[in-house]
Amino acid sequence: MRIGWALIFLAVCSLAPPAFADPLTAAQRAEVVQIIRQALTQDPSILRDAIVAMQADDARRQSQATQATTAPGKIALISPEDPVAGNPHGDVTVVEFYDLRCPYCRGMEPEVTQFLQQDHGVRLVYKDLPILGPPSVLGARALLAAQKQGAYAQLRTALMRDPPDFTLQSIHLDSQKLGLNWDRLQHDMDDPSVQQRLDNNVNLASAMGIEGTPTFVVGQTIISGADLDNVQKAVAAMRSEAGDERKPLVSVQSVAAPSGKS
């Protein structure tokens, strides 16, 4: 441990309310703040090291959450009913938690499409995670209903290009263009099983410590944010680790998740 880092550690500890001692005086606090400022001025890498350590700890916690979630008897990361893009029989599985209205999800859509076109060994599993309000829930319900007509991908493409404040009218228009049965789509949107799937996704994301979209999962690696470079690196790492004897990366056995509200 560097001397500078040790000083910061002691200083921060001093700032916390002590359990068995009197609080610091105003003068003592000012002295501690001065120590921190001097340490950062003399060695700015202290802050960088702290950030790196925090990121590593977050990654470790998320990895542990993934392992705990996908362990036998727990909620499965992948269900057989999940929508799939890319190669359904790919050697590497990438799971994407996304919200139709998320600007980052929308922004990286062309990159993901190109990635799948270039790497024919990737299976991309979609996890609809409608966390950005009622229009997100409406759009996600429409997608899962469209899946029953074999049109998940087509409607998803249309909604990703539409303005994000989805309404029944806008979804109706898209469904007409795609030749979907609107009456059936509306009926399936209200099917309790559709809402249950969305609830399962929300519960799964919560159990894994996923707090935003897009979030990608490759094996035991969780990648938060629109960072396709790290997704590609994780895919390459999975292939490197698997070698010639490649095995399924995640369980595909569906385990019922606890019900909840999205």
Secondary structure, DSSP 8 states (H G I E B T S, - for coil): --HHHHHHHHHHHHHS--SSS----HHHHHHHHHHHHHHHHH-THHHHHHHHHHHHHHHHHHHHHHHHHTSTTS--S--TTS-EEE-TT-SEEEEEEE-TT-HHHHHTHHHHHHHHHH-TTEEEEEEE---S-HHHHHHHHHHHHHHTTT-HHHHHHHHHHS-SS--HHHHHHHHHHTT--HHHHHHHHT-HHHHHHHHHHHHHHHHTT--SSSEEEETTEEEESS-HHHHHHHHHHHHHHHTTS---SS------------
